[in-house]
Amino acid sequence: MDAHISAPLNTRNGAYKGRGRDYVALLRCPLEGGRLGWQEGALQCEKDPSHVYHFADGVLRLYPPKLRAQMDALSAEHEARCAEAGYAPPNEAAFKSLPQTPLEGYPEGYWEQWAEATALLWRYLEAVRLARGELPIAPLGEVAVVHAGMGWLAYALDVAGYTTLALDARAGPRYGLGAYPIARYFRVQTDPSRFPLARAAFDWIIFQEGLRSFGDEAAQREALRRAAELLRVGGGVVVMAALGPRAKPVETARQICAEVGLQPLDARRNGWLGRFSEWARRAPWRPQEVPPLVVAQKAR
């Protein structure tokens, strides 16, 4: 049994009971699509009890057993690639300060670009909260971060008061989901393209690494279509484009969002966010520049 899930797991949230959040209700079996329940320290599919998913190093391994070798290989390859590039793995203090305080060894401007993108993300989240008339106290809603990497954005969302799932295929101990072993958010190693999540259960789906990792535009369209199914009415999708050229991925994401029934929100125009004039004036990017993310809302 994993050392970080050492408390009895016969309660609704297992070791997460003190958080008061039902993380497991947000998950689904990647094989049957059924609900999951606690069973002797693991999660078991209610449709087919033979499908059982275990924890390792605090991370739920939510994938078919036949994919284990592939998942292990992906994690190992990612760890080796990052180490070879000279990326500094974070300790607890460094992890908590990301992305504002850069880690050593990363390309110049890497963390600064992430800091710019997340600053704009927080402004959107706050604008939406104000528009909904919600109080700035937890719980603020349910969020899934797709391709969450080390989980630093998931950590920040958790601290802000969101019930947060971090999904990634990479679960290594230095550069993957295992980088912060005392995480309070729920870490899930899975194939993100499978979206083993409950429908109409989320306020936000955040594609931290954008859409390009899903493949061509057809695959990206399918990813956004499935993400829309996971949202509650009024929920939103965020497609981040923090690194590299932004124009093409941002325009593609905006176009696909509109095609799958998600309404892009644009702080540069006199639209839904136009009344937040002070918010727009203080935005961390100039109006004539391409923003580092796309936010789109599910209207119905």
C-alpha positions as a Markdown table, in Angstrom:
| # | Residue | x | y | z |
|---|---|---|---|---|
| 1 | Met | 0.0 | 0.0 | 0.0 |
| 2 | Asp | 1.3 | 3.4 | -0.9 |
| 3 | Ala | 3.0 | 5.3 | 1.9 |
| 4 | His | 1.1 | 8.5 | 1.0 |
| 5 | Ile | -2.3 | 6.8 | 1.1 |
| 6 | Ser | -1.7 | 5.1 | 4.4 |
| 7 | Ala | -5.0 | 6.0 | 6.1 |
| 8 | Pro | -8.0 | 3.6 | 6.0 |
| 9 | Leu | -9.7 | 3.9 | 2.6 |
| 10 | Asn | -13.2 | 2.7 | 3.5 |
| 11 | Thr | -14.5 | 6.2 | 3.7 |
| 12 | Arg | -15.8 | 8.4 | 0.9 |
| 13 | Asn | -12.5 | 10.1 | 0.2 |
| 14 | Gly | -10.1 | 7.8 | 1.8 |
| 15 | Ala | -7.0 | 9.6 | 3.0 |
| 16 | Tyr | -8.5 | 12.8 | 1.4 |
| 17 | Lys | -11.5 | 12.8 | 3.8 |
| 18 | Gly | -10.2 | 15.8 | 5.7 |
| 19 | Arg | -10.3 | 17.8 | 2.5 |
| 20 | Gly | -14.1 | 17.4 | 2.3 |
| 21 | Arg | -14.0 | 16.7 | -1.4 |
| 22 | Asp | -15.1 | 13.7 | -3.3 |
| 23 | Tyr | -12.4 | 13.3 | -5.9 |
| 24 | Val | -13.3 | 9.7 | -6.8 |
| 25 | Ala | -16.8 | 10.8 | -7.9 |
| 26 | Leu | -15.1 | 12.8 | -10.7 |
| 27 | Leu | -13.4 | 9.7 | -12.1 |
| 28 | Arg | -14.6 | 7.0 | -14.4 |
| 29 | Cys | -13.2 | 3.6 | -15.4 |
| 30 | Pro | -11.2 | 4.0 | -18.6 |
| 31 | Leu | -12.5 | 0.6 | -19.8 |
| 32 | Glu | -16.2 | 0.5 | -18.9 |
| 33 | Gly | -16.9 | 4.2 | -18.2 |
| 34 | Gly | -18.4 | 3.1 | -14.9 |
| 35 | Arg | -18.2 | 4.8 | -11.5 |
| 36 | Leu | -15.3 | 3.9 | -9.2 |
| 37 | Gly | -15.4 | 3.1 | -5.5 |
| 38 | Trp | -12.8 | 2.4 | -2.8 |
| 39 | Gln | -11.9 | -1.3 | -2.4 |
| 40 | Glu | -9.1 | -2.3 | -0.1 |
| 41 | Gly | -6.9 | 0.7 | -0.9 |
| 42 | Ala | -7.6 | 0.7 | -4.6 |
| 43 | Leu | -10.4 | 1.9 | -6.9 |
| 44 | Gln | -12.8 | -0.6 | -8.4 |
| 45 | Cys | -15.1 | -0.2 | -11.3 |
| 46 | Glu | -18.8 | -0.6 | -10.3 |
| 47 | Lys | -19.8 | -2.0 | -13.7 |
| 48 | Asp | -17.0 | -4.6 | -13.8 |
| 49 | Pro | -15.4 | -5.3 | -10.4 |
| 50 | Ser | -12.5 | -7.1 | -12.2 |
| 51 | His | -11.2 | -3.7 | -13.2 |
| 52 | Val | -9.2 | -2.4 | -10.3 |
| 53 | Tyr | -6.8 | 0.6 | -10.2 |
| 54 | His | -4.1 | 0.9 | -7.7 |
| 55 | Phe | -2.0 | 3.8 | -6.2 |
| 56 | Ala | 1.8 | 4.0 | -6.4 |
| 57 | Asp | 3.8 | 6.8 | -4.8 |
| 58 | Gly | 0.6 | 8.7 | -4.2 |
| 59 | Val | -0.5 | 8.6 | -7.9 |
| 60 | Leu | -3.6 | 6.7 | -9.0 |
| 61 | Arg | -2.7 | 4.5 | -12.0 |
| 62 | Leu | -5.9 | 4.8 | -14.0 |
| 63 | Tyr | -5.3 | 2.8 | -17.2 |
| 64 | Pro | -5.8 | -0.7 | -18.5 |
| 65 | Pro | -3.2 | -3.2 | -17.2 |
| 66 | Lys | -2.0 | -3.9 | -20.7 |
| 67 | Leu | -0.8 | -0.3 | -20.9 |
| 68 | Arg | 1.5 | -0.5 | -17.8 |
| 69 | Ala | 4.7 | -1.1 | -19.8 |
| 70 | Gln | 3.9 | 1.8 | -22.1 |
| 71 | Met | 3.1 | 4.1 | -19.2 |
| 72 | Asp | 6.3 | 3.2 | -17.4 |
| 73 | Ala | 8.3 | 3.7 | -20.5 |
| 74 | Leu | 6.8 | 7.1 | -21.1 |
| 75 | Ser | 7.6 | 8.2 | -17.6 |
| 76 | Ala | 11.1 | 6.9 | -17.7 |
| 77 | Glu | 11.8 | 8.5 | -21.1 |
| 78 | His | 10.5 | 11.8 | -19.9 |
| 79 | Glu | 12.7 | 11.6 | -16.7 |
| 80 | Ala | 15.8 | 10.8 | -18.8 |
| 81 | Arg | 15.1 | 13.5 | -21.3 |
| 82 | Cys | 14.6 | 16.2 | -18.7 |
| 83 | Ala | 17.7 | 15.1 | -16.8 |
| 84 | Glu | 19.8 | 15.1 | -19.9 |
| 85 | Ala | 18.6 | 18.6 | -20.7 |
| 86 | Gly | 19.9 | 19.7 | -17.3 |
| 87 | Tyr | 16.5 | 20.7 | -15.9 |
| 88 | Ala | 16.6 | 21.2 | -12.1 |
| 89 | Pro | 14.0 | 19.1 | -10.3 |
| 90 | Pro | 12.1 | 21.1 | -7.7 |
| 91 | Asn | 12.3 | 20.7 | -3.9 |
| 92 | Glu | 9.1 | 21.5 | -2.0 |
| 93 | Ala | 9.9 | 25.2 | -1.6 |
| 94 | Ala | 10.8 | 25.5 | -5.3 |
| 95 | Phe | 7.7 | 23.6 | -6.4 |
| 96 | Lys | 5.4 | 25.9 | -4.4 |
| 97 | Ser | 6.9 | 29.0 | -6.0 |
| 98 | Leu | 6.4 | 27.9 | -9.6 |
| 99 | Pro | 6.1 | 29.5 | -12.1 |
| 100 | Gln | 7.0 | 32.9 | -10.7 |
| 101 | Thr | 10.4 | 31.7 | -9.4 |
| 102 | Pro | 12.3 | 29.9 | -12.3 |
| 103 | Leu | 14.0 | 26.6 | -11.9 |
| 104 | Glu | 17.6 | 26.4 | -13.0 |
| 105 | Gly | 18.6 | 24.7 | -16.2 |
| 106 | Tyr | 15.5 | 25.5 | -18.2 |
| 107 | Pro | 15.7 | 27.5 | -21.4 |
| 108 | Glu | 15.8 | 31.3 | -21.1 |
| 109 | Gly | 12.3 | 32.7 | -20.7 |
| 110 | Tyr | 10.7 | 29.3 | -20.1 |
| 111 | Trp | 9.2 | 30.0 | -16.7 |
| 112 | Glu | 8.6 | 33.7 | -17.5 |
| 113 | Gln | 6.3 | 32.6 | -20.3 |
| 114 | Trp | 4.4 | 30.3 | -17.9 |
| 115 | Ala | 4.2 | 33.1 | -15.4 |
| 116 | Glu | 2.6 | 35.4 | -18.0 |
| 117 | Ala | 0.1 | 32.7 | -19.1 |
| 118 | Thr | -0.9 | 31.8 | -15.5 |
| 119 | Ala | -1.3 | 35.4 | -14.5 |
| 120 | Leu | -3.8 | 35.8 | -17.4 |
| 121 | Leu | -5.5 | 32.6 | -16.4 |
| 122 | Trp | -6.1 | 33.8 | -12.8 |
| 123 | Arg | -7.7 | 37.0 | -14.2 |
| 124 | Tyr | -10.1 | 35.0 | -16.3 |
| 125 | Leu | -11.0 | 32.7 | -13.4 |
| 126 | Glu | -11.6 | 35.8 | -11.2 |
| 127 | Ala | -13.7 | 37.5 | -13.9 |
| 128 | Val | -15.9 | 34.4 | -14.3 |
| 129 | Arg | -16.3 | 34.1 | -10.5 |
| 130 | Leu | -17.4 | 37.7 | -10.3 |
| 131 | Ala | -19.8 | 37.2 | -13.2 |
| 132 | Arg | -21.4 | 34.2 | -11.5 |
| 133 | Gly | -21.7 | 36.1 | -8.2 |
| 134 | Glu | -19.7 | 33.5 | -6.3 |
| 135 | Leu | -17.9 | 34.2 | -3.1 |
| 136 | Pro | -14.0 | 34.1 | -3.1 |
| 137 | Ile | -13.9 | 31.1 | -0.7 |
| 138 | Ala | -13.6 | 27.4 | -1.2 |
| 139 | Pro | -15.0 | 25.3 | -2.7 |
| 140 | Leu | -14.7 | 27.2 | -5.9 |
| 141 | Gly | -15.6 | 24.3 | -8.2 |
| 142 | Glu | -14.1 | 21.2 | -9.9 |
| 143 | Val | -11.1 | 21.4 | -12.2 |
| 144 | Ala | -9.2 | 18.8 | -14.3 |
| 145 | Val | -5.7 | 19.8 | -15.5 |
| 146 | Val | -4.9 | 17.8 | -18.6 |
| 147 | His | -1.2 | 17.1 | -19.3 |
| 148 | Ala | -0.4 | 18.5 | -15.9 |
| 149 | Gly | 3.3 | 17.8 | -15.9 |
| 150 | Met | 4.8 | 18.1 | -12.5 |
| 151 | Gly | 1.5 | 19.4 | -11.2 |
| 152 | Trp | 2.5 | 23.0 | -10.2 |
| 153 | Leu | -0.6 | 24.5 | -11.8 |
| 154 | Ala | -2.8 | 21.9 | -10.2 |
| 155 | Tyr | -1.2 | 22.7 | -6.8 |
| 156 | Ala | -2.0 | 26.4 | -7.3 |
| 157 | Leu | -5.6 | 25.7 | -8.2 |
| 158 | Asp | -5.9 | 23.5 | -5.1 |
| 159 | Val | -4.5 | 26.2 | -2.9 |
| 160 | Ala | -7.0 | 28.7 | -4.4 |
| 161 | Gly | -9.9 | 26.5 | -3.4 |
| 162 | Tyr | -10.7 | 24.3 | -6.4 |
| 163 | Thr | -11.2 | 20.5 | -6.2 |
| 164 | Thr | -8.4 | 19.6 | -8.6 |
| 165 | Leu | -7.4 | 16.6 | -10.6 |
| 166 | Ala | -4.0 | 16.5 | -12.3 |
| 167 | Leu | -3.9 | 14.1 | -15.3 |
| 168 | Asp | -0.8 | 13.0 | -17.1 |
| 169 | Ala | 0.8 | 9.9 | -18.6 |
| 170 | Arg | 4.1 | 10.9 | -17.1 |
| 171 | Ala | 4.4 | 10.0 | -13.4 |
| 172 | Gly | 8.1 | 10.1 | -12.7 |
| 173 | Pro | 9.5 | 11.2 | -9.3 |
| 174 | Arg | 11.6 | 14.2 | -10.5 |
| 175 | Tyr | 9.8 | 15.7 | -13.5 |
| 176 | Gly | 6.4 | 14.0 | -13.6 |
| 177 | Leu | 3.4 | 13.8 | -11.3 |
| 178 | Gly | 5.6 | 12.3 | -8.6 |
| 179 | Ala | 7.6 | 15.5 | -8.3 |
| 180 | Tyr | 5.6 | 16.8 | -5.3 |
| 181 | Pro | 4.8 | 13.6 | -3.2 |
| 182 | Ile | 2.8 | 15.4 | -0.5 |
| 183 | Ala | 0.4 | 16.9 | -3.0 |
| 184 | Arg | -3.2 | 17.6 | -1.7 |
| 185 | Tyr | -4.7 | 17.6 | -5.2 |
| 186 | Phe | -5.5 | 14.2 | -6.7 |
| 187 | Arg | -2.9 | 12.9 | -9.1 |
| 188 | Val | -3.9 | 10.5 | -11.9 |
| 189 | Gln | -1.6 | 8.8 | -14.3 |
| 190 | Thr | -3.7 | 8.0 | -17.3 |
| 191 | Asp | -3.9 | 8.4 | -21.1 |
| 192 | Pro | -5.3 | 12.0 | -21.2 |
| 193 | Ser | -6.9 | 11.3 | -24.5 |
| 194 | Arg | -9.2 | 8.8 | -22.9 |
| 195 | Phe | -10.7 | 11.4 | -20.5 |
| 196 | Pro | -11.7 | 8.9 | -17.8 |
| 197 | Leu | -13.8 | 11.6 | -16.1 |
| 198 | Ala | -17.5 | 12.1 | -15.2 |
| 199 | Arg | -19.7 | 14.0 | -17.6 |
| 200 | Ala | -21.1 | 17.4 | -16.7 |
| 201 | Ala | -19.1 | 17.4 | -13.5 |
| 202 | Phe | -16.5 | 20.0 | -14.0 |
| 203 | Asp | -16.3 | 23.8 | -13.9 |
| 204 | Trp | -13.0 | 24.0 | -15.8 |
| 205 | Ile | -11.0 | 21.7 | -18.0 |
| 206 | Ile | -7.5 | 23.1 | -18.5 |
| 207 | Phe | -5.2 | 21.9 | -21.3 |
| 208 | Gln | -2.0 | 23.0 | -19.7 |
| 209 | Glu | 0.2 | 22.0 | -22.7 |
| 210 | Gly | -2.3 | 23.1 | -25.3 |
| 211 | Leu | -3.7 | 20.7 | -28.0 |
| 212 | Arg | -0.8 | 19.9 | -30.2 |
| 213 | Ser | 0.1 | 16.8 | -28.2 |
| 214 | Phe | -3.3 | 15.2 | -29.2 |
| 215 | Gly | -2.2 | 15.2 | -32.9 |
| 216 | Asp | -3.8 | 16.8 | -35.9 |
| 217 | Glu | -6.7 | 19.2 | -36.0 |
| 218 | Ala | -9.2 | 16.3 | -36.2 |
| 219 | Ala | -7.8 | 14.8 | -33.0 |
| 220 | Gln | -7.7 | 18.2 | -31.3 |
| 221 | Arg | -11.3 | 18.8 | -32.3 |
| 222 | Glu | -12.2 | 15.4 | -30.7 |
| 223 | Ala | -10.4 | 16.4 | -27.5 |
| 224 | Leu | -12.3 | 19.6 | -27.2 |
| 225 | Arg | -15.6 | 17.9 | -28.0 |
| 226 | Arg | -15.1 | 15.4 | -25.2 |
| 227 | Ala | -13.9 | 18.2 | -22.9 |
| 228 | Ala | -17.2 | 20.0 | -23.5 |
| 229 | Glu | -19.1 | 16.9 | -22.4 |
| 230 | Leu | -17.3 | 17.0 | -19.1 |
| 231 | Leu | -18.4 | 20.6 | -18.3 |
| 232 | Arg | -21.4 | 21.8 | -16.5 |
| 233 | Val | -23.4 | 24.5 | -18.2 |
| 234 | Gly | -21.5 | 27.7 | -17.7 |
| 235 | Gly | -18.2 | 25.8 | -17.3 |
| 236 | Gly | -15.1 | 26.6 | -19.3 |
| 237 | Val | -12.2 | 25.2 | -21.2 |
| 238 | Val | -8.8 | 26.8 | -21.1 |
| 239 | Val | -6.2 | 26.0 | -23.8 |
| 240 | Met | -2.8 | 27.3 | -22.8 |
| 241 | Ala | -0.2 | 28.4 | -25.4 |
| 242 | Ala | 2.5 | 29.6 | -23.1 |
| 243 | Leu | 5.5 | 28.4 | -25.0 |
| 244 | Gly | 6.7 | 29.0 | -28.5 |
| 245 | Pro | 4.7 | 30.7 | -31.3 |
| 246 | Arg | 1.2 | 31.5 | -30.2 |
| 247 | Ala | -0.7 | 32.8 | -33.3 |
| 248 | Lys | -1.4 | 29.5 | -34.9 |
| 249 | Pro | -2.3 | 27.4 | -31.9 |
| 250 | Val | -4.4 | 30.2 | -30.4 |
| 251 | Glu | -6.3 | 30.7 | -33.6 |
| 252 | Thr | -6.8 | 27.0 | -34.1 |
| 253 | Ala | -8.1 | 26.5 | -30.6 |
| 254 | Arg | -10.5 | 29.4 | -30.9 |
| 255 | Gln | -11.9 | 28.0 | -34.2 |
| 256 | Ile | -12.3 | 24.5 | -32.8 |
| 257 | Cys | -13.9 | 25.8 | -29.6 |
| 258 | Ala | -16.6 | 27.5 | -31.7 |
| 259 | Glu | -17.1 | 24.4 | -33.9 |
| 260 | Val | -17.8 | 22.2 | -30.9 |
| 261 | Gly | -20.2 | 24.6 | -29.3 |
| 262 | Leu | -17.9 | 26.5 | -26.9 |
| 263 | Gln | -18.0 | 30.2 | -26.9 |
| 264 | Pro | -14.6 | 31.8 | -26.8 |
| 265 | Leu | -14.2 | 34.7 | -24.3 |
| 266 | Asp | -12.1 | 37.5 | -25.5 |
| 267 | Ala | -10.8 | 40.3 | -23.2 |
| 268 | Arg | -9.6 | 42.3 | -26.2 |
| 269 | Arg | -13.1 | 43.0 | -27.5 |
| 270 | Asn | -16.3 | 44.6 | -26.2 |
| 271 | Gly | -18.0 | 41.3 | -25.4 |
| 272 | Trp | -18.7 | 39.2 | -22.4 |
| 273 | Leu | -15.7 | 40.5 | -20.5 |
| 274 | Gly | -15.9 | 44.1 | -21.8 |
| 275 | Arg | -17.4 | 45.4 | -18.6 |
| 276 | Phe | -14.3 | 44.4 | -16.7 |
| 277 | Ser | -12.5 | 47.5 | -17.9 |
| 278 | Glu | -10.1 | 47.7 | -15.0 |
| 279 | Trp | -9.4 | 44.0 | -15.3 |
| 280 | Ala | -8.6 | 44.4 | -19.0 |
| 281 | Arg | -6.5 | 47.5 | -18.4 |
| 282 | Arg | -4.3 | 45.6 | -16.0 |
| 283 | Ala | -4.0 | 42.5 | -18.1 |
| 284 | Pro | -0.4 | 41.2 | -18.3 |
| 285 | Trp | -0.3 | 41.4 | -22.1 |
| 286 | Arg | -0.7 | 44.2 | -24.6 |
| 287 | Pro | -4.1 | 44.2 | -26.4 |
| 288 | Gln | -2.4 | 44.0 | -29.8 |
| 289 | Glu | -0.5 | 40.9 | -28.9 |
| 290 | Val | -1.8 | 37.3 | -29.1 |
| 291 | Pro | -2.7 | 36.1 | -25.6 |
| 292 | Pro | -1.0 | 33.0 | -24.2 |
| 293 | Leu | -4.3 | 31.1 | -23.8 |
| 294 | Val | -7.8 | 30.7 | -25.0 |
| 295 | Val | -10.8 | 30.5 | -22.7 |
| 296 | Ala | -14.2 | 29.3 | -24.0 |
| 297 | Gln | -17.5 | 28.7 | -22.1 |
| 298 | Lys | -20.2 | 26.1 | -22.4 |
| 299 | Ala | -23.4 | 28.0 | -22.8 |
| 300 | Arg | -25.8 | 25.1 | -22.9 |
